[in-house]
Structure formats: structure tokens, C-alpha cells
């Protein structure tokens, strides 16, 4: 169940030119699964900004976000340690770890990478080490590789322009590495999700990005069709299982 509270900024620093890492101190009890998100009230913006949770512990939440509009631009300019933010926490339906198989693969694109790190950490705690495939546009957009490697995850990076790692997309890594996997988890822009869906013969889970109004299922603004009826990305998602996705 979601909770609202005031959280204090411990860190808000750039990872790349457009991507920031923010660490917030506060109550994390409402976060129960990787893949959930928070909704942040930003001064001067009418709607809250949904940001995926990259990681959390008993006292802090780590968010990694990209500056793409006025809301996230204002967020990136928030003051240093001690500044306060109003958050709705524990939103969304996260990844299900109970059906991960023995050799899962994680495929992330851009700011779809952060929630997969929290997922990898919790799989690792269960004694399962996933493979991480990370996709970016170019070398100056790459982040997260070191953190996945630190967990012991075999990690490969692809960039569209070939300026770092493999030239191409994360789905190219799947094919060209000839890797074995029996389940997949993915997060990223919709064209990437569809490519992963088509490339993977096994079952898996996909985390969808969608414009949201309320963020907790009241406004119905992010509804989508599935094989089992209409679902709300913010409430019933953002994670959906492959078997229910309708393109």
C-alpha cells in the first residue's frame, strides 16, 4: 500500500550529462518489490513526477532519473543534503522474483536500467546471479555497468553508435553472445520492449513506461489493453508478464 511522506535529500548528483542519482532518507516500509516507483511533488509543477526505484534499504531510497522536461530539470537543481521532498512511495506492481528460473537475463535500456539493479541485488540474495545486458545511445550515456559487475553479474553493454562496448542493441547482445537463459526481465522504451518480446522464446516480465496522472490508479489515464482485460500501468503495472502483453 502506498504511503505519503517527507523525505530528505542525502545526495543529488549527475552520473552523466543528463542522468542524476538521488538518495533520499525516510520511511521505506511501503516498498516491497523491485520495479516499483515513487511519485514526487515538484515545486511549480501541477502533476507529480514518477521515478522508478533503483534500490532501497531500511532507511534510504535511491533514484536514478533523466532530465527530460521541466519537472526533472527542477528536480536536478534541488539543493544539497537536507532539502525535503514530498513523495508517494510504494507505487506500482513490481517484478515477481518467484518465477525467475535458474538463469535469468536482465535487459535494460537507458533509464530502464536502474530498477533492474535493485532486481539483480535481490536475486543475488536468493543465490541467483543474473546476466545483465545494458543498452545506451552512446558512450557518454553509459552508467550502471560497474554496479552490476560488483554484484558478480556477467555484464555486457551495447551502444547504438558503437562508441562503447558492442555496437547495436541489447537484443543483438542476446543473439551474438549465444548466451543461455531461461527467463527474462526487461525495462526500457516501448520499441526496445517489443524487440525483447520478439527475441526471447522464454517467459519473462516487462516494465512499461507511460505518462501518468495520479500514479495510483484513480484517474485511469494510463490504462492499456492486455489479454486479460484493461489494466492500469501505474497500479496493475508497470510490470506485466509476457503472456498478457498485447502490442
N, C-alpha and C positions, 0 to 999 in steps of 0.2 A: 504494500500500500504506500502511495506516495506521501511524502511529508514536505512541509514548507518550513524553511528556517533561514537564519542569517549565518553566512559563512565568511570567514576572514581569509584574505589572500596571504599566502606564505611566499608564493613565487609567481611571477608572470613575466616570462622571458622568451625571446624568439629562439626557435630551433632552426628555422630557415628564414628567408626573407619575408615570407607570408604566414608561416606556421608558428604558433606560440604554445608553450607549455605553461599551464596554470595549476598550482597546487593550492587547495582550499582546506582550511581546518574547520571541522564541525561534525555534526551527527551523521554517521554513515549507515545507521541501522536499517534504513529503508532499501539499501542496495543489496540485492540478493543474487544477482547473476551478471556475468559479463555480457555486454551488449545492451544494457540499459542506458538511459540517458538522463540528464538533468535539464531543467528549463530555467534560464537565467533572466531576471529582470534587469534590463539595461536602461540607465537614466536617459530619457529623451526618446525612447523607442516604445511604440504602442504595444507590440507583441513581444513576449519573451523569446529568447534565443535557445533552441535545443542544441545541446552539445553531448556527444557520446562520452561515456566514462571510459577512460583509458586504464585506470587502475584505482584501487581504493584499499584502505586498511581500517583499523578501528577508529581512527581519528581524522584521516585526510582523504580527499578525493583529488585525483589527478585528471585533468582535462587537457586534451591537445586539439586545438582548433585552428582553422584557417581564416584569415581576414579576407572576406568575400563581399562585404557590404558595410553599411553604416553601423549596424549593431555590433558586429565583430570588430570593426575598426575602433569603436569606442571602448570595447572590452579590452583591446590590446593596449589602450592608453590608461587603463586603470592604474591607480597608484601602487606603490610597493607594499611590503608586509604591513598588515593591519587594516587595509581597506576592506570594506564589507560589501557583500553581495547577497541579494535575496534570491534563493533557489527553491525550486520544486525538485525533489530528489526521489529516486527510486521509480522513475517512469519507464514504461515500456515492458515488453516481454523479451527477455534476453536469450542467450544461447543455452540450449539444453546439452549438458555435458554427459548425460547418461547414455547417449547413443553415438558416441564418438568413434567407435570402432577401436582397432588396435594400432592403426597407423593413419591418423588424420592429417590432412593438409589444410593450411590456413592461407587464403589468398586475399590480400588487401591492396586497394588502390588509393593512393593519396591519403586523404584524411579518413579513409576507410581502414587504415592500418591500426590506429590507436585501440579500438575495442578488441582487436584480435590479440593485442599484447596482454590485456587482462585475462582473456580466454586462455592464452598459452600458459600463463602463470598458474592458473587453476587446474589445467590439465596436467601440468608438471607436478603439482602437489598430489595428484592422483596416481603418479607413476607413469604417465603417458607423455612422451615427448613428440610434439607435432613438428612437421616441416613447415616453415614459413616462406611464402613467396610474396614479395612486395613489389608493387609497380608504381612508377612515377613518370612524370613527363621528361625530366632531365636531372642531371647530377645535383644541381643546386636546390632540388626539391626533396632529396632523399633524407629520411630520418627513420629512426627506429631499428635499423639493422643491428647496431651494437647491443641494444637491449634484448632482442630475440636471441642473439648469439650467446649472451651472458646466461640465458636460461638453458643453454645447451641445445637449442633448436637448430637443426640444419637450416640455413637461411640463404636464399638467393634473391637478388634484386634485378629487376628489369627496368630500363628507361626507354621511352618511346624513341628518343633521338640517339640512343646508344652511347651517351656521354658517360654513363656509369653502368657497370655490370653488363647484363645481356641486353642487346638491342631488340626491343619488341615489347610484348605484353606479358602479364603473368600467365596467361594461358599458353603462351609459347614456351615458358619455362616448364609447364606441365608436360608438354609433348617432347621437348628436346632433351630434358633431363632423363626421360624414360623412367620416371620415378613410380614407385608403387605406393598406393594409398587406398584406404577402404572407406573413407568418409571425408567430406569437405565442409569447411566453414568459410564464408566469404563476406566482405563488406566493401562497398565502393559505389561508384556511379552506376546507374542502371545499365548502360551498354556493357560495362565490364561484368555485371552480374549475369546478364543474359549469355555472354560469351562463356563464363564459367559454367553456367547451367548446361549449355550445349556441349561443352568439352568433357564434363565429368559424367561417367556412366553410373557412378555410385550415388547413394543418397547424400544429402547434405542440408545445410541451413544457410539462408541468405538474409543479410541485414539490409533493408531498403532505406534510402534517403527520400524524404518527402517534405514539402512545405507544410508546416503545422500552424494551427491557430492556437488552440488551448493547450495541446500537448498531453491531455489525459482522457480523451475520448468523448468529450461533451459536444464539441461543435460539428463533428462528423466531416470536417474539411479535408481529412487525409484518407478517406475511405477508398478501398480498392477491391476489385473482384478477385476471388480465389475459387478454386474448385469446390470449396465447401461453403460458399456464400460470401457476402461482403464483410470485409474486415477493416478495422482502423489501424493504420500503420503505427500511430502513436500508442495505442492501447493493446491491440492484439499482436502487433509487431513491436519494434521494427523487424524482428527476426521471424521469418517464415520458413517452413520446411519445403524442400524442393518439390515434394509430391503435391503441394497445394497451390503452387505458383501458376498464374495464368498470365501469359505475355500478350 
